[in-house]
Amino acid sequence: GEWIRHKWSVKRGYLKIHLAVDIKKKRILSLIVTSEQVHDAKVLPKLVDDITIKQNKVVETAIMDGAYDNNKNFQFLSGINPAIKVRKNARIRKTNHYLRNKTVNMQKNNLQQWKDSVSYGQRWIAETVFSSIKRMFGEYVTAIRVENMIKEMILKASLYNWFQTITIK
């Protein structure tokens, strides 16, 4: 993103793909495409609502990296087990949601024990999905208009899910 703009004097930014992945089936459950200015933490409610409300599925645990660490997300995830790695400088505060304070306390005391208790190591599956999509279809889109770029990304994700259903005999 930033390097390309500097090197080639490109004025426009890049698009970000936000995914919710079923770690058991290794399938994409929800996908949202945003501009580079939209922070990951702001997209979480839309991803979860897409799964729980539109698809009528139950989300038991949400495993996410530190980009999703904020009070609003912990509050939103009430009823869902939040497995969010908090920032290094995170503190317990009265204004924090109790789940965030609990997570901060657990991670400060014994990070490895917290990772084991929430199966944080399973997050690699979502990273593998990103990597697989990039290997199959490349990191770039060929469309020029933003609407078509978004459609192309959704198509790539749909093809990835379809490929996951194919079994070789």
Disulfide bonds with the S-S distance in Angstrom:
none
